[in-house]
């Protein structure tokens, strides 16, 4: 089942400000995360069994995600660009 993508407003502003190549890599990775959040992401810190807080790596872009399994949402909480 596909999850719905949501953004924290600050994270959305960072995504909008990324260079085009980095933005495209992140968008592609987020699309994969919406299809299968657990396999497309990594644990954030200590991984609990529910897999609620996850990290997403897309080259030089790193995102912290909140996975809402009940409502089928992936919320982007934070984006960091290392480039």
N, C-alpha and C positions, 0 to 999 in steps of 0.2 A: 504494500500500500504506500502511496506517495504522501509524504509529509508536506505541510504548508510552511513556506518560508516566511519568517517575520524578522524584523530588525529593531534593535534598540536605536533610537534616533541618532545618537552619537556614532554608533557603529556604521549606520547607513551613510552618514556624512563622510566618514573615512573611506568607505568603499567608493563613493562618488568621486573622491579626490585622488584615488589611486591612478598611476599611469595605466594606459590602456592595456598593455600586456599583462600586468599584474591583476587588473580588474577582471580580465577574461579568464585567467587561471583560477581566480577565486570563484567567479561565477560558475565555472565548470565543476569545481570541487563542491560547491554548495548544491548544485543540481544532483550530484552523486549522493551527497549526504541526505537529500530529501527523498531519494529512492531507497536507501538503506543506511540509516544513520550510524549503526554500530560498525559496519565493515568499512565505511568511508572515513571514519574518524578514529582518534586515539583517546585513551583515558586522560582526563585532566586531573593530575595529582593522583591520589588514591582512587582507583576505580571502584565504585560501589556496584553491586550486582544490577542495579536498575539502569546504569549508564545514562544518568541525567545530564551531567556536565561533561562535555567532550571537547577535544581540540581538533582543529582541521588545519592541515598543512598543505599549502599550494605554492611550492617553490619558495619565494621570499616573502610570502604572505602567511600570517598565522591568525586564526580566528578561534575564539572561545564560543561554544554553542551550548544552549540549553535545549535539551531534547524533551519534548512533551509527548510521552508515549500515549497517554490517554486521549488527548485532543489531536494527536498526530501533527505536531508543530516542531519546527526547528527554528529557534530564535538565536540570531547572531547578537551576542552580548558585547564582544570586543573584537577589533581587528587591529593587528600590528603589521606594519610594512617594514621589512628589514633591508630593502634595496636602496 
